[in-house]
Amino acid sequence: MECTLCYDTGWLIEAKEKNGMVILELIPCLIPDCRKSGQKIALMSVNEMYFGHATMHPSGEYVMSLAS
């Protein structure tokens, strides 16, 4: 059965505004029974001109969040 929150993508994009910046975060699906949650499933390309502040995951392998 398809996940009702992420529609079987396994990830959600959460947007926040902090200190005048828009921050986008990729977060794992919040539903514990989601069969795709946490899997690497896609790549996202962004324009560095608009999102110049990247926060890396502690492993150094991927970007956790972007801010404008």
Backbone torsions as a table, in degrees:
resi	resn	phi	psi	omega
1	MET	NA	138.6	-177.2
2	GLU	-69.5	139.6	177.5
3	CYS	-65.4	133.2	-177.0
4	THR	-81.2	-11.3	-179.9
5	LEU	-98.6	-48.2	-175.9
6	CYS	-107.5	-3.7	-179.3
7	TYR	56.2	43.0	176.5
8	ASP	64.8	27.2	170.4
9	THR	-90.7	-29.2	179.9
10	GLY	91.4	-12.4	-176.4
11	TRP	-134.9	156.0	175.3
12	LEU	-127.5	151.2	173.2
13	ILE	-106.8	119.7	-179.7
14	GLU	-107.4	132.9	179.7
15	ALA	-110.6	135.7	177.9
16	LYS	-135.7	154.6	171.9
17	GLU	-113.5	127.9	-177.4
18	LYS	-143.4	123.6	178.6
19	ASN	53.0	39.5	178.1
20	GLY	79.0	6.1	178.9
21	MET	-113.2	147.6	172.5
22	VAL	-95.4	127.1	-178.7
23	ILE	-115.8	127.7	175.4
24	LEU	-107.6	131.3	178.6
25	GLU	-125.9	135.5	170.9
26	LEU	-89.7	121.3	-179.2
27	ILE	-125.4	148.8	176.8
28	PRO	-63.7	151.3	176.6
29	CYS	-53.6	141.0	-175.5
30	LEU	-87.1	-7.2	-179.9
31	ILE	-85.5	118.6	-174.8
32	PRO	-58.6	-30.8	-177.6
33	ASP	-87.8	2.7	-179.6
34	CYS	-64.5	123.7	-175.7
35	ARG	-76.7	-11.7	-178.7
36	LYS	-106.1	-7.2	-173.4
37	SER	-56.0	128.1	175.1
38	GLY	86.7	-3.5	179.1
39	GLN	-81.5	147.3	174.2
40	LYS	-76.8	116.8	-172.7
41	ILE	-128.6	-14.2	-174.9
42	ALA	-158.3	164.1	171.7
43	LEU	-114.4	145.7	178.3
44	MET	-123.9	131.7	179.3
45	SER	-107.4	135.1	180.0
46	VAL	-130.5	157.5	177.9
47	ASN	-83.9	115.5	-177.7
48	GLU	-60.0	-25.1	179.4
49	MET	-63.5	-32.5	-178.8
50	TYR	-95.9	-30.4	-178.9
51	PHE	-123.5	88.0	-174.7
52	GLY	-95.3	-10.5	-176.2
53	HIS	-111.6	109.4	-179.8
54	ALA	-110.6	137.2	174.7
55	THR	-108.2	119.7	-178.1
56	MET	-84.4	150.8	172.1
57	HIS	-65.5	147.2	-179.6
58	PRO	-53.6	-25.9	178.1
59	SER	-71.8	-17.5	-178.5
60	GLY	78.7	4.6	-175.5
61	GLU	-86.7	-26.6	-177.3
62	TYR	-154.7	163.1	-179.2
63	VAL	-81.8	131.3	177.8
64	MET	-89.8	-40.0	-179.0
65	SER	-149.0	157.7	178.1
66	LEU	-126.0	145.6	176.8
67	ALA	-134.0	150.3	178.9
68	SER	-93.8	NA	NA
